[in-house]
């Protein structure tokens, strides 16, 4: 039986791993995709958005405080990609 994962708690965990998400104009959201049987993490910045899919065991392990490596890598790559799509202008 799968542990029920709360989307707000998942978003909170992602912000703990990447504190600049949510604070630097990068919005994060998550939802469970019933068809894919996976969690979808959605990042949005300056009108650009990207998604990544996280397998249930990876999310559960991270939420239980066991291991967040896979989640951190996937969200980190997503964050890097959204940063490259929406570069910050330096004055």
MDTraj code that builds the backbone (N, CA, C; nanometers):
import mdtraj as md
import numpy as np

residues = "UNK UNK UNK UNK UNK UNK UNK UNK UNK UNK UNK UNK UNK UNK UNK UNK UNK UNK UNK UNK UNK UNK UNK UNK UNK UNK UNK UNK UNK UNK UNK UNK UNK UNK UNK UNK UNK UNK UNK UNK UNK UNK UNK UNK UNK UNK UNK UNK UNK UNK UNK UNK UNK UNK UNK UNK UNK UNK UNK UNK UNK UNK UNK UNK UNK UNK UNK UNK UNK UNK UNK UNK UNK UNK UNK UNK UNK UNK UNK UNK UNK UNK UNK UNK UNK UNK UNK UNK UNK UNK UNK".split()
xyz = np.array([
    [0.0850, -0.1189, 0.0000],
    [0.0000, 0.0000, 0.0000],
    [0.0887, 0.1241, 0.0000],
    [0.0580, 0.2171, -0.0867],
    [0.1373, 0.3388, -0.0991],
    [0.1009, 0.4389, 0.0092],
    [0.2006, 0.5074, 0.0601],
    [0.1784, 0.6146, 0.1573],
    [0.1149, 0.7325, 0.0846],
    [0.0134, 0.7899, 0.1443],
    [-0.0517, 0.9077, 0.0860],
    [0.0442, 1.0258, 0.0988],
    [0.0756, 1.0878, -0.0134],
    [0.1671, 1.2015, -0.0163],
    [0.0844, 1.3280, -0.0342],
    [0.1116, 1.4255, 0.0471],
    [0.0423, 1.5537, 0.0403],
    [0.1204, 1.6466, -0.0523],
    [0.0512, 1.7051, -0.1503],
    [0.1191, 1.7908, -0.2482],
    [0.1829, 1.9124, -0.1839],
    [0.1184, 1.9686, -0.0810],
    [0.1767, 2.0850, -0.0123],
    [0.3064, 2.0466, 0.0585],
    [0.3064, 1.9279, 0.1196],
    [0.4285, 1.8811, 0.1869],
    [0.5402, 1.8538, 0.0856],
    [0.5032, 1.8010, -0.0308],
    [0.6033, 1.7774, -0.1357],
    [0.6629, 1.9094, -0.1837],
    [0.5794, 2.0088, -0.2065],
    [0.6301, 2.1405, -0.2486],
    [0.7187, 2.2014, -0.1400],
    [0.6784, 2.1837, -0.0152],
    [0.7587, 2.2347, 0.0970],
    [0.8960, 2.1665, 0.0995],
    [0.8992, 2.0355, 0.0779],
    [1.0254, 1.9606, 0.0761],
    [1.1150, 2.0106, -0.0381],
    [1.0559, 2.0354, -0.1539],
    [1.1337, 2.0864, -0.2675],
    [1.1932, 2.2223, -0.2335],
    [1.1144, 2.3085, -0.1679],
    [1.1661, 2.4408, -0.1287],
    [1.2745, 2.4281, -0.0211],
    [1.2686, 2.3255, 0.0626],
    [1.3752, 2.3029, 0.1612],
    [1.5049, 2.2661, 0.0902],
    [1.4954, 2.1839, -0.0121],
    [1.6140, 2.1405, -0.0862],
    [1.6688, 2.2544, -0.1718],
    [1.5790, 2.3304, -0.2340],
    [1.6158, 2.4437, -0.3200],
    [1.5467, 2.5692, -0.2680],
    [1.6052, 2.6355, -0.1676],
    [1.5413, 2.7523, -0.1054],
    [1.5119, 2.8669, -0.2015],
    [1.5842, 2.8768, -0.3125],
    [1.5584, 2.9866, -0.4052],
    [1.4329, 2.9642, -0.4900],
    [1.3802, 2.8422, -0.4916],
    [1.2529, 2.8184, -0.5588],
    [1.1444, 2.8821, -0.4734],
    [1.0657, 2.9654, -0.5347],
    [0.9608, 3.0369, -0.4623],
    [1.0036, 3.1757, -0.4193],
    [1.1335, 3.1976, -0.4037],
    [1.1831, 3.3274, -0.3599],
    [1.2446, 3.4081, -0.4737],
    [1.2839, 3.3429, -0.5803],
    [1.3505, 3.4131, -0.6907],
    [1.2632, 3.4125, -0.8154],
    [1.1348, 3.4223, -0.7962],
    [1.0447, 3.4267, -0.9100],
    [1.0177, 3.2916, -0.9730],
    [1.0601, 3.1839, -0.9087],
    [1.0318, 3.0499, -0.9596],
    [0.9193, 2.9916, -0.8750],
    [0.8061, 2.9655, -0.9387],
    [0.6933, 2.9057, -0.8692],
    [0.6981, 2.7545, -0.8837],
    [0.6596, 2.6833, -0.7779],
    [0.6590, 2.5384, -0.7802],
    [0.5190, 2.4881, -0.7469],
    [0.4805, 2.3819, -0.8147],
    [0.3550, 2.3138, -0.7846],
    [0.3771, 2.1655, -0.8124],
    [0.2901, 2.0834, -0.7578],
    [0.3003, 1.9390, -0.7792],
    [0.1609, 1.8796, -0.7784],
    [0.1454, 1.7725, -0.8545],
    [0.0206, 1.6969, -0.8520],
    [0.0488, 1.5538, -0.8953],
    [-0.0404, 1.4653, -0.8556],
    [-0.0264, 1.3253, -0.8930],
    [-0.0956, 1.3014, -1.0259],
    [-0.0242, 1.2404, -1.1202],
    [-0.0797, 1.2071, -1.2510],
    [-0.1234, 1.0608, -1.2474],
    [-0.2536, 1.0409, -1.2441],
    [-0.3105, 0.9060, -1.2342],
    [-0.2732, 0.8189, -1.3536],
    [-0.2670, 0.8776, -1.4731],
    [-0.2333, 0.8011, -1.5933],
    [-0.0890, 0.7517, -1.5922],
    [0.0025, 0.8374, -1.5485],
    [0.1454, 0.8023, -1.5456],
    [0.1858, 0.7318, -1.4163],
    [0.0976, 0.7373, -1.3165],
    [0.1269, 0.6806, -1.1840],
    [0.2565, 0.7393, -1.1289],
    [0.2652, 0.8726, -1.1382],
    [0.3845, 0.9443, -1.0926],
    [0.3446, 1.0845, -1.0489],
    [0.4305, 1.1464, -0.9690],
    [0.4106, 1.2854, -0.9284],
    [0.4704, 1.3760, -1.0347],
    [0.4003, 1.4828, -1.0664],
    [0.4478, 1.5823, -1.1615],
    [0.4881, 1.7055, -1.0814],
    [0.6133, 1.7482, -1.0976],
    [0.6593, 1.8730, -1.0371],
    [0.6645, 1.9762, -1.1480],
    [0.6003, 2.0886, -1.1235],
    [0.5859, 2.1945, -1.2227],
    [0.6579, 2.3194, -1.1716],
    [0.7531, 2.3692, -1.2502],
    [0.8196, 2.4956, -1.2191],
    [0.7797, 2.5976, -1.3244],
    [0.7598, 2.7204, -1.2795],
    [0.7238, 2.8284, -1.3709],
    [0.8015, 2.9531, -1.3327],
    [0.8507, 3.0224, -1.4367],
    [0.9251, 3.1458, -1.4152],
    [0.9110, 3.2338, -1.5385],
    [0.8685, 3.3559, -1.5173],
    [0.8564, 3.4550, -1.6256],
    [0.7823, 3.3999, -1.7467],
    [0.6703, 3.3341, -1.7227],
    [0.5883, 3.2839, -1.8322],
    [0.6354, 3.1539, -1.8945],
    [0.7482, 3.1034, -1.8538],
    [0.8002, 2.9757, -1.9036],
    [0.7720, 2.8691, -1.7986],
    [0.7400, 2.7485, -1.8432],
    [0.7140, 2.6419, -1.7466],
    [0.7671, 2.5087, -1.7975],
    [0.8044, 2.4252, -1.7030],
    [0.8546, 2.2911, -1.7316],
    [0.8029, 2.1953, -1.6248],
    [0.7921, 2.0682, -1.6628],
    [0.7492, 1.9640, -1.5697],
    [0.8509, 1.8515, -1.5671],
    [0.8536, 1.7796, -1.4559],
    [0.9287, 1.6556, -1.4469],
    [0.8429, 1.5562, -1.3708],
    [0.8643, 1.4298, -1.3981],
    [0.7885, 1.3237, -1.3325],
    [0.8759, 1.2535, -1.2307],
    [0.8192, 1.2319, -1.1117],
    [0.8904, 1.1642, -1.0040],
    [0.8156, 1.0354, -0.9690],
    [0.8886, 0.9273, -0.9616],
    [0.8287, 0.7994, -0.9259],
    [0.7883, 0.7990, -0.7781],
    [0.6805, 0.7290, -0.7482],
    [0.6268, 0.7251, -0.6117],
    [0.7313, 0.6809, -0.5089],
    [0.8079, 0.5728, -0.5334],
    [0.9066, 0.5317, -0.4310],
    [1.0102, 0.6403, -0.4013],
    [1.0506, 0.7168, -0.5035],
    [1.1480, 0.8251, -0.4831],
    [1.0890, 0.9343, -0.3943],
    [0.9640, 0.9707, -0.4221],
    [0.8977, 1.0750, -0.3440],
    [0.8749, 1.0274, -0.2011],
    [0.8281, 0.9044, -0.1860],
    [0.8033, 0.8515, -0.0516],
    [0.9309, 0.8472, 0.0308],
    [1.0413, 0.7997, -0.0284],
    [1.1684, 0.7924, 0.0438],
    [1.2110, 0.9299, 0.0917],
    [1.1974, 1.0295, 0.0059],
    [1.2365, 1.1654, 0.0426],
    [1.1457, 1.2198, 0.1525],
    [1.0165, 1.2005, 0.1381],
    [0.9215, 1.2529, 0.2358],
    [0.9395, 1.1871, 0.3725],
    [0.9894, 1.0635, 0.3740],
    [1.0153, 0.9929, 0.5001],
    [1.1532, 1.0246, 0.5570],
    [1.2274, 1.1123, 0.4883],
    [1.3585, 1.1524, 0.5372],
    [1.4671, 1.0509, 0.5123],
    [1.4441, 0.9562, 0.4228],
    [1.5426, 0.8517, 0.3964],
    [1.6455, 0.8950, 0.2927],
    [1.5982, 0.9329, 0.1744],
    [1.6898, 0.9696, 0.0662],
    [1.6184, 1.0607, -0.0316],
    [1.6811, 1.1744, -0.0611],
    [1.6225, 1.2701, -0.1548],
    [1.7105, 1.2920, -0.2764],
    [1.8075, 1.2041, -0.2983],
    [1.9036, 1.2251, -0.4064],
    [1.8349, 1.2304, -0.5425],
    [1.7526, 1.1327, -0.5737],
    [1.6876, 1.1282, -0.7043],
    [1.5961, 1.2485, -0.7238],
    [1.5157, 1.2796, -0.6240],
    [1.4271, 1.3954, -0.6308],
    [1.5085, 1.5224, -0.6486],
    [1.6155, 1.5378, -0.5719],
    [1.6992, 1.6578, -0.5797],
    [1.7636, 1.6722, -0.7177],
    [1.8087, 1.5615, -0.7749],
    [1.8715, 1.5669, -0.9069],
    [1.7696, 1.6081, -1.0129],
    [1.6527, 1.5448, -1.0115],
    [1.5519, 1.5753, -1.1126],
    [1.5011, 1.7184, -1.1005],
    [1.4728, 1.7632, -0.9798],
    [1.4249, 1.8997, -0.9613],
    [1.5375, 1.9985, -0.9915],
    [1.6616, 1.9638, -0.9566],
    [1.7755, 2.0498, -0.9873],
    [1.7927, 2.0691, -1.1371],
    [1.7770, 1.9605, -1.2141],
    [1.7865, 1.9718, -1.3597],
    [1.6721, 2.0564, -1.4152],
    [1.5532, 2.0375, -1.3596],
    [1.4383, 2.1166, -1.4019],
    [1.4609, 2.2641, -1.3724],
    [1.5139, 2.2935, -1.2539],
    [1.5423, 2.4318, -1.2146],
    [1.6471, 2.4931, -1.3072],
    [1.7510, 2.4183, -1.3365],
    [1.8557, 2.4680, -1.4279],
    [1.7962, 2.4985, -1.5656],
    [1.7121, 2.4087, -1.6142],
    [1.6512, 2.4293, -1.7452],
    [1.5613, 2.5527, -1.7465],
    [1.4834, 2.5734, -1.6420],
    [1.3947, 2.6906, -1.6377],
    [1.4773, 2.8181, -1.6231],
    [1.5890, 2.8101, -1.5494],
    [1.6789, 2.9255, -1.5383],
    [1.7372, 2.9622, -1.6749],
    [1.7741, 2.8616, -1.7535],
    [1.8316, 2.8866, -1.8862],
    [1.7277, 2.9429, -1.9823],
    [1.6019, 2.9032, -1.9655],
    [1.4937, 2.9544, -2.0502],
    [1.4578, 3.0989, -2.0176],
    [1.4784, 3.1369, -1.8902],
    [1.4375, 3.2698, -1.8421],
    [1.5541, 3.3365, -1.7728],
    [1.6572, 3.3748, -1.8464],
    [1.7740, 3.4343, -1.7811],
    [1.7381, 3.5655, -1.7111],
    [1.8026, 3.5874, -1.5985],
    [1.7839, 3.7109, -1.5234],
    [1.8696, 3.8189, -1.5847],
    [1.8116, 3.9323, -1.6068],
    [1.8874, 4.0449, -1.6636],
    [1.9635, 4.1170, -1.5527],
    [2.0903, 4.1403, -1.5785],
    [2.1739, 4.2149, -1.4846],
    [2.1720, 4.3630, -1.5248],
    [2.1573, 4.4512, -1.4287],
    [2.1591, 4.5954, -1.4601],
    [2.2982, 4.6505, -1.4514],
])
top = md.Topology()
chain = top.add_chain()
for i, resn in enumerate(residues, 1):
    res = top.add_residue(resn, chain, resSeq=i)
    for name in ("N", "CA", "C"):
        top.add_atom(name, md.element.get_by_symbol(name[0]), res)
traj = md.Trajectory(xyz[None], top)
